[in-house]
Amino acid sequence: MVEPGAVDPSHPRVLLAKTRRVILKIGSKSLTGDAWDRLAEDVAAYRGGHGKRGARSVVIVSSGAIAHGIQKLGLKSRPKDIAWLQAAAAAGQSILMQRYEEAFDKVGIPVAQVLLTHADLADRARTNNARGALGALLEAGCVPIINENDAVAVEEIKFGDNDQLASMVAPLVDADLLLLLSDVEGLLDAGGRRVPLVRSIATEARPLAGGSTSGVGTGGMTSKVEAARRATLAGAHVVIAHAREPGILGRVVGGEDVGTFFPAVPQRLSARKHWIAYTLRPRGAILVDRGAAEAICARNRSILAVGVLGVRGTFQPGDAVSVVDPDGREIARGLCRLSPSDAARVAGQKREEDGEEIVVIHRDDLVVLPGE
């Protein structure tokens, strides 16, 4: 029998004790009062004490720039106009970083600002540059403070949120744990009780996920569950927990039963395949027959022209596309070697005139999506 408050050695949470690199995502609604100082103390304790580097490192993905900018510009509510959202982000980002600087100076830890857009992460060369810069900052003992560059990224303001950004950063820094801090204690069941463990996101978590409860932030539980799905596929464990829980980071990595725990999948996607499936945005779709769908999902085969039924969308060779089966289900994503017109022209053909098979998407550029 396990004593109350003790860690059950048979529980999957014992895996959290091995974490060496944590992404800590905190939302705008949680950054109030003494949250900055508590966060800095938590990070310092995890790293081994004030001013210590140690073998552990932390990356923070932080919202809050727009919320601070709204106050600074004297606005009564979050603007709906894109230009005013950009203005609020620009005005508030410096305040956000000032708060982090002040809090982390007290514990002897340097911080560094990193602003990213989806375009940065969608470009492979820029992704590698970001990976190198983040690696150097962590090696230097810094805590990178990452935020979307909302002052210029119009599309990110309209559709993006930092839960998804955090899940994209996970493979970028080889994170062991993504800790999503919120204003709720975790995923709640229909009776309002915390769900301590989720093994199947599709069947256990998604039916329970609701919308955002805040008028300031944009990410609700649905977004956090999707971020958990993406991060676990990158090999990171995920915990959703309340930001105001005392010493939350240390308690989570200590295996305590707080928040909702999503274990990483046993076989993680490579950073490149995760990038293809969950960072790139599909520009079109390749429709395949049942034989091709079975070959893709069960035997890890390339998509050949003979199995293609049709093509949708406008894209360039090398762009990401969805792969759709005859039932209309998206079963994979990949980088198409052909233009839409060329793919449509060769659809159903067995071979080129020279006898070569026609590869539409090579298996090295193809990622089968988990079954829903």
N, C-alpha and C positions, 0 to 999 in steps of 0.2 A: 504494500500500500504506500502511495506517495503522500508525504506530509503536506498539509496546506501551505501554499507559497513555494514549495520546492519544485524543482524541474524534473519532470518525468523523463528518465533516460531513454524510454522507448518512443517518445513523441518526436515528430519531425522537427520541432523547434530546436532540438539539440544541435541541428546543423548550423544554426545562427551563431553559435560560439566560434565558428571558424572564420567568420567574416573579417576581411582585412580592408575592404574598400566599400564604403557606403555612399549611396546617393540619398540625400535627405531633401525631400520636396515639401515646402511649406507654402500655404496659400495666404492671400491677402487678409482674409478674415481672422487668421490666427496670429498675425503680426501686430499685436496690440499690447499695451502695458509693458510688462517686464519680459515679454517673449524673447527679445533680442538677447538679453543677458542670460536667460535660462538656456537658450539654444547654444550660446557660446560656451557655457559651463558644461553642457552635455557633450559637446564636441571635444572640448579639452579633456574631459574625463575619459572618453572613448580612446583618444590618442595617447593617453598615459599621463596626463597632468598638464598644468599651465606651461606653455612654451615648448612642450615636448613634441617631437616628430614621431618617434617610434615606428612600428611596422604598419600602423593603421592610418588610413587617410579618409577624408570626407569631402564630398562634393555637394554643394547646396544648390538646388534649383528653386528660385524664389520668385513668387509673384509679389505685387505690391507697388510697382512703379506707377501704374495708372491710378491706383487708390490714393497714393501720396500726391500725385499731380492734380487730382481733382480738388484736394484740399488747398494745395498751393495756388491754384488758379482761381479759387473761390467759387467753384462750380457747385451747384446744389445737388446734383446727381450724376451718375455715370452717363456721359454723352452717347447719343446714338450716331452722331455724325463722325465719319471716319477721321476727318482732319482734326477734330477736337480730341478724339481718342489718341491720336498720334501726338498731339500737343501735350496732353496730360501725361503720356508715357515719357516724353522728353523732359518735362518739368519734374517729374517724380523720381526718375531713375537716380539722379544724384543724391536725393534725400535717402532713398533706399540704401545706397551704398554707404552713405555717411553713417547710418544706423548700424550697419554691419561693421564698419571700421571701428566705431566707438566701442561696440560690445566685444569684439574679438581682440582689440588692443588690451583690454582688461585681463585677458587670459594669455597674452603673449603670442597670439597666432595671427600671421598676416593673411589678408584676404585679397582676392583679385577679381575684378569684374570681367565677365565673359558674356557678350551679347551675341546671340545666334538668330538666324532666320532659317526657315525651311529650305530656302535656296542654298544656304551654306551646307546643310546636311544632305541635300539631294545631289550635290556635286561631289563625286568620289574624291577628287583631288583636294577640295576644300575640307571634306570630312577628314581626310588623313592629316591635313594641316591642323585642324582643330584637335584631333587626337594627340598629335605631337605636342601642341601647346599645353593642353591639359595635363599630359604626362609630365612635362617639365615643371609646371606649377606644383603638382603633387610631390614631385621629387624634391622641390625646393621647400617643402613644408607648408605651402599655401593651402588655403581653403578656397577653391574657385566658387564664386557666386554667379550662377548662370541664370540668365533671363532671356526671354524672346526679345528681339530688338523691335519692339512694337512701334517705335517712332518712324520706322521705314517699312515694316512688313505689314502691309495692308491686309493681306489674306490671312496672316496669323491672328490679327486682331478680330477678324470676322469669324474665323473658324477654329483657330488653334487654341490650345491651353497648355499650361505647364505640366499637367499630368502626362500628356503625350510627349512633350519635350523631354521630361525626365526618363520616360521609357526608351526614347531614342538615344539618350546619353548613356544609358546602361551598357550597351555593347561598345560604346566609344571609349569608356574608361575601364572596361572589364569589371564592372561592379559585382560584388557578391550579394548585396542587399539594396533594395529600393524601399525606403521608409517614407510612405505618403502620410504626412501629417495634416489633419483636418479638424473640423469643429464637431466631429462625431467620434465615438469610441471605436468605430470599425463598421464593417458591413452588418446591418441589422436584419433579423428575420421578420416575418409578418407580424409577430407579436412584440416587436421592438427590442428583442434580446440580441446581444452581440453574437455573431457567428465566429467562433474562435479559429476554425480551420476550414479552408476551401481546397479540395483536391481537384474538382472539376469546375472550371469557371463557367463553361457552357450550361451545365445542368444545376449547379448549386448557387452561383453568384449572380449571373445575369438576370434571372427572374426576380431577384430581390433588389436590384439596383434602381435607384430613383433619380430625380433631377437635383439641381443645385438648390440649396436653401438660402443662399446669400444673394444680396443685391449688389455686392461688390465683386466677388470672384465669379469665374465662369465655369469652373470644373465641378460637377456634381459626382455622385457615386457611380453613375454610369461611366463617366470618363475615367474614374479611378480603377474600376474593374477592367476596362479596356487597357489601361496602362499596365495593370498587373498581368494581363494576358501577354502583352508584348514583352514585358521585362522578364517574365518567367521563361519565355521562349529563348531569351538571350542568355539564360543561365543564372539569372539573379533571383534570389528569394524576394518576396514582397510582403510588407506588412502595412496595413492601413490602421492608423491609431489616432487618438486625440492629441492635439498639439499641446494641451495644457496638462497632460499627465506628467507628474514630476519625474525627472531623470529618465525620460522615455527611451532614449537611444540605448543607454546602458541596460535598461530592463529588457528591451527587445533582444539585444545580442546576448543577454544572459539567459535567454530561453523562457522568460516569464510569460505567463498566459495573459498578455495584453494585446488589444487590437485584433485584427483578423489576419491570419497568416496564409499566404499563398506560396507553397514550395515551388522551387524551380523545377522545370521539366528535366528528366534524367539525361536526355540527349539534346543539348542546346544547339541552336542554329549558329553557324559561323557568323562573324560580324558582317561579312559581305552578303550572305543570304538573308540575314535579318534586315540589312539595309534595303535589299531588293523588295522584300515582302512588306516591310512596315515603315520605311522612310519614304521611298519613292511613291509617287501617286500615279496609279495606272492611267494611261492616256487613251486606252482603247481596250478591246477585248478580242480574244481568239476563241471561237466556238469549236469544240471538238466533239467527235462521236464517242460512243460508249467504249469502244475498243481502245481508243487513245486515252480516254479518262482512266480506264483500268490500268493501262500501261504506265501512266504518269504516277498514279497514287500507289499502286502495289509493287511496281517494279522499277521505279525511279528512271524511267526512260525519257529521252528527248521527245519533243513534239515534232512529228514529221508531217509534211504536207498532206500525205495520204489520209491522215486522221482529222484534218481540218474541214469543218463544215461551212464556216463563214468568218467574216471579219467585221468589227465595229470600231468606229472612232477614227480620229485623225492623229497620227503619230509618226515619228521618224524611226528609222532603224536604230536599235539600241535603247529605245524607250521602254519603260515598264508597261506591261499590259496585264489584264486579268485573263485567266483561262476559265472558260465556262463550259459546263457539261450540258448534255441535251435537256436536262431538267431545269436549266437556268441557274444552277448553283455555281458560285465561284469556288473552284477547287484548288487553284494555284495562281501564282503570279510569277512573271518572268520577263526577261529582256528579249524582245522580238528582234530577230536578225533582219527582217524584211520590212519594207514599207507596206501600208495597207493595200495598195494596188497590187504589189507583187505577191503578197500573201494571198489575196483573193484570186489572183491569176493561177497560182499553183495549187490551190485548195483541191484536195482529192487526188492529186497526181502522185503516182508511186515513185517515179524517178525522173531525174533530169535526162536530157538527150544523151549525155555521156555515161549514163547508167548510175550516177551518184544519187543517193537518197537526198531529199530536200529537207533540210533541218530548218524549222521555223523558230523554235526556241530550244537551245541546247540545254541538256540536263544540268550543266554547271551553272546556268543562268536561270534555273527554274526552282521555285520553292513551293512545295505542296503545303496548303493551309490546313491547320488542324480541323478535324471534323466538328461540326457544331451540334 
